[in-house]
Amino acid sequence: MKRFAAPSVLLLFSSVAHAQDASVKRDVSPASTEDARMKALEDQVRTLAGEVALLRSELKELRETKSPEPSSGPQVLLAAAHPEPGMLPSSPASAAAQVAQTQTFGGASGNAKLLNPDISLIGDFIGTAGHNNVAPERSLEMHESEVGLQAIIDPYARADAFISFGETGVNVEEAYATFTSLPGGLLLKVGKKRADFGKVNTIHNHALPFIDRPLVTNNLVGGEDGIDDAGFFLSRFLPAPKNWFLEGSAELLRGDSADVFQASRRQDVSVVGHLRAYRDLSESTNLDLGLSYARGHNNLGSNFLTNLYSGDATLRWKPLRRAIYNSFLFRTELFWSARDQLSAAVPNLFQTEHAFGMYSSAEYRVNRRWTIGGRFDRSGHATDARLTDTGFSGILTYWPSEFSQIRGQYRFGHLATGPSDFSNANEILFQFLFVMGAHGAHPF
Amino acid sequence: MPRLLTKTRLTAFALSFALVFALLFPVTGRADSKIRIMTATTDLASLAQEIGGDKVDVESVARGYQDPHFVDPKPSFLLKLSKAELLIVVGLELEIGWLPPLITQSSNPRIQVGAPGYLDASRFAKILEIPTGQVTRAEGDVHPLGNPHYWLDPDNGLRIAKGIQNKLSEMRPNDAAYFAQRYDAFEQRLKQSDQQWLAQMKPYAGRKVVTYHRSWPNFAEHFGLNVVGYVEPRPGIPPSPQHTVELIGLMKRDGVKIIIVEPYFDLKTPNSIARETGGQVVVLMPSVGGEKEITDYFKLFDYDIAKLKKAFDETH
């Protein structure tokens, strides 16, 4: 690991040095002409004079509103017109406070948050009813309470942490620093993070368009947490043909990701590579394509590798004038797994098991509050490709506001229990999501 | 034989990625001397263009007919942001749902929050509706730092323009005189236009209106309108039957005839309210580019005031 540590440290130092260089250069700006300086000074004096006049007028208004008989001039009336009817200030003192607040010149942003990070909590309550003999879930559970802490660290970096509290345990879902001032247009994230392997692997539970994760996630990509590991995440925009956006990511991880990768030794690191191509087809329609590769050691030991390949395609439609009422999204992801293991049939025979899985999903926003969706699943098992699960789901989502969500999902599964044995699962899932605090936006 | 992932192979793999990224694709250099400006909204783009003239290239992320609260942070914006020297934002958490990931992912140190190329226009503007006391989302999608639709007051337009002039002069000291002269000309034109707009609106001073969202407090204050209710029961909450009934009652009682709606909201509820109250729905543009003919900050007020005047005359 020392070999990796040295270049990484160099990279970090160079980023900081680069950023500092830039700021020094900015400070030593070329001297302007005397006239320009005089003009700038005059402008400043004029601005200050304007501000003094304005402060005086504010003071005057404040005094007026504090007087026993507040003037009913248009200024006071208009300021008071903004609260909801029936919520008007009841006393002259509170009216004065209201006016004082409306006269602030951009001063609010400084004090409101001080240096605290943005803190949020997203509650995810899931209920399940129906019949499933293969992978039964609990009837009612507080599936996850995800606490988010997000802040800018310094002029060169920001940090995001998402700690997920289950009913019985805690998991650091993500916690990473993003270095935004690296040279060469590089973006480096360091910490623990969901790897950029396909699309659904990067999405937090609460941001999914369904309640559960696709069958292929469970069968081939490590289950609910997916490839979520500690390491370095480097990405950069790449030169692309006109109107295309290309981005490449290279990630070096410890090698422990749920059921898919396991590091028995320090050297058993895993790597993830991702290439994303995006194009706006029109103002309202866009196409998002991706290719991903992941390689790591599996739970059988250091001599056993798992290679994962993925291709994803997303078509989005959202008319800008009606963005909050109507939208459509179609997504397909394909996964291939090549897993080294010992043959179940012949003792001590080394073999590579090749399995394939995919899902396709669509969602349509009918109006501001309702979305309908569906998903088709098909996936082999990573350890035995002869076992193939199939399923489909219908999803209905209701949003009381931006900060809460109620969702129902009917799920049918034709689940393999043996090479030619299947068990059918019919289930109804429901979910209540609620957001407290300021949760930062997710990447597109 | 099992395939072994040796240290050497891994190192080669990692190094080759780093090499590909860092060396083979050098960052595009600045080809011309124009300042590349990205703005969050079209109004800020128009103001930046007024001051920057032919010394700047300006582009906005959001379109004028788009709800600025809900913009998709598409990767196509990332390329433009990665090359920008200056990013001007509305601030007050208007763009909180889409701009932060764009800024971070742009990998552009110049426009990160707090960097010299990041300009929050709300610093210069007069802000209304800063909540007092406890702020909770029981009040809907409240903006704890104040109402972010402040650019709809020409006085604020002037203040923002001044802020932009100072920033551009700081970035290009040699062009400071040019920017100062552009600002002076803009100030003169805007003050003249404002006199005309105020004169046009004077006969309707104190008129009560209802708006869909709380987008118009600065506009209402400047032009002497009295906003008495909202189609949304709370900011960001879709209209509910009970609130609509209450609003119809309020409008009938107070003789309110005008319902101002932004172009990105559904007209079904406002139309039914208008039918019930004998009023009129007026779709006003909150931003430059909302309609094809609204090509700059001046035409925005020309358009809105003409439409409002017509509606007041028709419903009198």
Interface residues (C-beta under 8 A of the other chain):
Chain A: R3 F4 P7 H18 A19 A22 S23 R26 S29 P30 A31 S32 T33 D35 A36 K39 A40 D43 T47 P74 Q75 L77 L78 A79 A81 H82 E84 P85 A97 Q98 Q101 T102 Q103 T104 F105 G106 G107 A108 S109 A112 I152 P155 Y156 R158 T178 T180 S181 L182 P183 G184 G185 L186 L187 L234 R236 F237 L238 P239 F245 E247 G248 A250 L252 Q267 D268 V269 V271 G273 R276 Y278 R279 D280 E283 N286 D288 R295 H297 N303 F304 L305 R316 K318 L320 R321 R322 A323 I324 Y325 D340 F350 N367 R368 R369 S401 E402 F403 A438 G440 A441 H442 P443 F444
Chain B: M1 P2 R3 L4 L5 K7 L10 T11 F13 A14 L15 F17 A18 V20 F21 A22 L23 F25 P26 V27 R63 Y65 Q66 D67 F70 V71 D72 P73 K74 P75 S76 L78 L79 S82 G91 L92 I96 G97 W98 L99 P100 P101 T104 Q105 S107 N108 P109 R110 Q112 V113 G114 A115 P116 D120 S122 R123 F124 A125 K126 I127 L128 E129 I130 P131 T132 R137 G140 D141 P144 L145 G146 N147 R159 K162 Q165 N166 S169 P173 N174 A176 A177 A180 A205 G206 R214 P217 A220 E221 G224 L225 N226 V227 V228 G229 Y230 G236 I237 P238 L250 P263 Y264 D266
